[in-house]
């Protein structure tokens, strides 16, 4: 099975934080490469545990993924925009 998803990396003080927004899984590292390795491990653990519990397909579908053959792909926005609100 193949799952394609997005990972965002942010710098927070001296730490790099990696986030997979579709699955709401995050991790961190001292370097960008550490954060990438760490998020991969966290995602693999999340997916393996979800498979073990029998909930992976439901989680992926609820998160907007679609399945074609043995591949799951996250939905792609047709537009993306930053919005600032004044409250």
Secondary structure, 3 states (H helix, E strand, C coil): CEEECCCEEEEECCEEEEEECCCCEEEEECCHHHHHHHHHHHHHHHHHHHHHHCCHHHHHHHCCCEEECCEEECCCCCCCCCCCCCC
